[in-house]
Amino acid sequence: MDGPANIGNDSAASRLRDQLKLAVERLSVGGIDGSRLDAEVLLAHCLNLRREQLMVAGDLTIAPAAARGFETLLQRRLAREPVAYITGRQEFWSLDFTVTPDVLIPRPDTERLVEVALLCAARFPTSKPLRIADLCTGSGAVAVSLARELPSAQICATDISPAALAIARCNAEAHHVAARMQFIAGDLFDALALRPAVRFDLIVANPPYVRCAEIVALAPEVSRWEPRMALDGGVDGLDFYRRIAMAAPDYLADQGALALEIGADMAKDVSVICAGTGRYREVEIFQDYARRDRVMLAHLGKS
């Protein structure tokens, strides 16, 4: 097969399959779960190949310079840096997203939030474009995915971090939806305070919800590398839910809804928080595909 300049038939370099085997062993000894997948992703990234191309290129050799580059990537992974930060890429909703340490790495579980938001969006009349706000947008994974699925929707993405918003905008541009999106820096609804006349049909958020005392016990890839502000939900993990549930009705249109990703053990507490505001007529809990509570949907109106 034809490949990049860093692979070929150089006898001074080792075969790809040998490099891969050794990398898997080292990552495994280093306590890395999924060592085979990580080694393949990193080697493919280093060589500018697709993973499946590695399978048919095992007898080809890797040039010394490329081998040194692969070693650098392995050292970073052995230091427990997430693969997504090393490669700068993460798949979400079958889309390719740019990620950096300025943003939380999108998780497959969060795709359930997108699914629930789409179910909710389908209930609205089609006579006018939907207005959607995505709080704590981070990489923009949720907002961009919704924009792709709802081609007439107008979406406002907010985040307290200007660096995160820059990544979100980059991802929106890459997926050709930036023209229908706004990116506003600010703390939750503070970002929308200058637009008091705007009402949203749907507000979505994947807010920080890890209990602050539990962050240190998370996997090193999370506790050491991912932005703490995107994880820390306060002492009980519920700080952001209280703030969002209380303020969201002031920004929702009639019959609007609030969709939030929740921690797997937080459904009851978040439901109580929403009910305590007296401003939502119904609260629904949706599970993810592992049957864990994952998304809360609250409908505006008196119960």
N, C-alpha and C positions, 0 to 999 in steps of 0.2 A: 504493500500500500504506500501511497505517497503521504508524507507527513511533513511537519514543520522542520526547520533546519536543526533543531536540537535533538532529533532522533535520526538514526540511519544505520549504517553497518560498521561503525567505527569499532575496531576490535579492542581499543583501549577503554571503551566504555562497557558497562555491564548491561545485561539484557533487562528489558522492562519488567518481565515477570520476576526476575531475581530481586530487583529494586523493590517491587511491590511486596513480595513475600517478606523481605527483611523489614520493610516499613510496618507491615501488619504485626509482625512479632514484637517490634519495639513499642508500638502503640499499645498493644495488649499488655505487655509487661509494665508499661507506664500507667495502667489502670484506665485506659480509654475504652469505654463501651463503644461497640460498633466500629472496632478498629479497621476491619476490612473495608467498610464503606468509606470511612474517613481517608484511608490511604489511597483508595481509588480516586476519590474526588480531588484530593490534593495533587496526586500525580497527573491526573488529567488536566487540572488547572495549570500546573507548571508547564506542561507540554502543549497547552492550547489544543487539547483533544477532547472529544466526548468520552464519557466513561465506557460506552460500548466499544469504542475504537481501541481501548486498551486490551480488550479481550482477544482481538485479532492481531495485535501488534506485539504480543509477548516476546517473540524472538528478535524483535528489533532492539537496537541498543540506544542507550541514552548518553549523550555527549557529556563530558566532564563538567562543563559550565552548567548544564541543565541539572545534573546530579547534585551540584552544590546548591542550586536554587531549591531543589526538592528537599534537601537536608535542612535548609533554613525554614521551610514550611513545616517540616516534621518537628523541629525544635519548638516552633511556636505552638503547635498542637500539643506537644508534650508538656508545655507550660500551661495547658488547659485553656488556651485561647480558642473560642468557638470557631469551627470550620467556616461558618458564614462570615465572620469578621476577617478571617484569613483570605478568603476568596473574594469578599465584598459582595456576595450574591446570596439570595435565599429565594426559593420558590414558595409562592403562596397563591392559592386559587388558580393554579396552573399558569401563573404569570411569574416572570423573573423580576425580582426587586433588588435594587441596590441597598446595601445595609452597611453601616459603620458603627463603631462603638458609641456614637451619639444617639442611636436608636435601639429599642428592644428588637430582638430577632423575632420576626413573625412566626407564630406557632400554628401547626395544623388545627389545633383545637379552636383557634380564633376564626377559622373558616365557618364554624357554626354560627357565629355572630353575623357574618355576611348572609348566610342562608336564612336566618330568622328575619333579618332586615329586608331581604327580598320578599319573603312571605308577607311581611307587613306592607311593603310598598305595593304589592299586588292588590291590596284592599282599597287603595285610594283610587278615585276617579282619574281617568286618563285625559280629562279635558284641559288640564294645565300641568306644566312640568313640576315634578316633585322638588321640594327644597329639603335638603338633608344636611345636617351638621355632624361632623365626626370630631369629637373631643379627644384630646390626648392622641393625636393621629400618628405620632412617631414616624415610621417609614412611609406612612400613607397607605399601607397595605389594604386596610378596610375601605378607606375612602376611594382609592383608585379601583379596587375590585368592584365596588358599587357603581362607580362611574362607567366602568366597562359594561356592566350588566344592564344599566338603566341609561340608555343613550340620550334621553331628553332631560335627565335630572340635573339640577344645579346643586353643587356640593361645596360646602364650606368646611375646610379642615383647619383645626386649631391645635396649637401646642405651646406650652410655656417655653420650649427650647427653640430659638431661632435656627440652631444647627440642625435639629430634627426637621423643622419645616423646610429647610433647604433640600434635605434628602427626599422628603415627600414630594416637593415640587419636581425634583429631578425624575422621580418615578412616574409622576403624572405625565410629564413631557415624553418620557420613553414609551408610555402606553397611549399617547395621543388623546388624553382627556383633560389636559391642563386648561384648555379654553373654557371648560365648563366648571372649573374649580377656582375657589379662592383659598388663600393660605394666610392665616392671621395669627400672629404671635400674641400669647396672653394666657393667663391662668384660668382654665376652664371658661366660664361665661364672661370673664373680663375681656376676652378677645372679641366678644360679640356686643359689648356694652355700647359701642359707638353706633350700633345698628339696631336701636330699640324697636324700630318699626317692622323689622324683618321677623317673620314667624316661620318656623320649620315644621314640615309635616312629620319628620322623623329625626330624632337625635340619637346617635349611636356613640358608644365609647367602650374602649377596653382600658379602664383606668388602673392605676396602681392598686393592688389589693393584697399584697403579701404583708403579713404582720411583721412589723419591723424587727422583732426579736427573732424571727424565723429566717431572716435573710441570710445570716451567717451559716445556717445549716443547709442551704441550697447547694446544688452542685457547683464546683468551683467555676465552671463555665459561665454560670449565672452570677454568683455572689461576687466574683472577682472582676468580671468583665462587662456585664451589662449595666446600663446606667441606673444607679440607685433610685433616682427620681421617678423612673418608670416602673419601679417595683414596690416602693415603700408606701403602704396604705395606712400607716399609723399603727398604734398599739394593737387595735383589734382588726386592722385591715379594712375598716369600713369608712374611713374618713372621706374618701372621694364619693362614695355612694350617698352619704348624707348631704354633701354639698350639691351633687348633681341632682338628686331627687327633689330637693327643696327648690332649686332655681330653675330647673328645666321647664316647668309649666309656664313660666313667664316668657319663654322663647318658643313654645309650641303653638302651632295653629290649632283651631278647633278640630277635634277628633285626632289630634296628633298623638304620637307614641314615642316612648323612650326605650331603647334597647341597649342593655349593658351586659358585657361579659362579666361573669362572677366566679369567685372561687368555688370549688366543688362542695364546700361545707357552708356556704354563705347564703343559700337560697332563702331560708327562713328569715335570717336577719335582714337581708336586703328587702324582702317583701314587707316586713314589718316597718322598715324605714319609709318605704313608699306609701304604705297605708297610713302611716302616722302624719303625713303631710295633708291628708284629706283631699287631695287634688287628682287622684287617679281612680278611675272607676273599676279597673280590672288589672290584675297582675298575673302573668303567665310565666311559668318556668319551663325551659327547654333543656333537654339533656344532650350531651355530645354522643358520639358513637361508641364510647366506652361506658355509656349509661351513667355518666356523672353529670350533676347539675352544672350547666355551663352558661346559659343566657337567660336573663330576665327581660320580659317585655311588659311595660306598663303603659296603659292606655289613658290618655288625659280625659278627665270628666269626673263628676261627682258619682260616688258609688251608690 
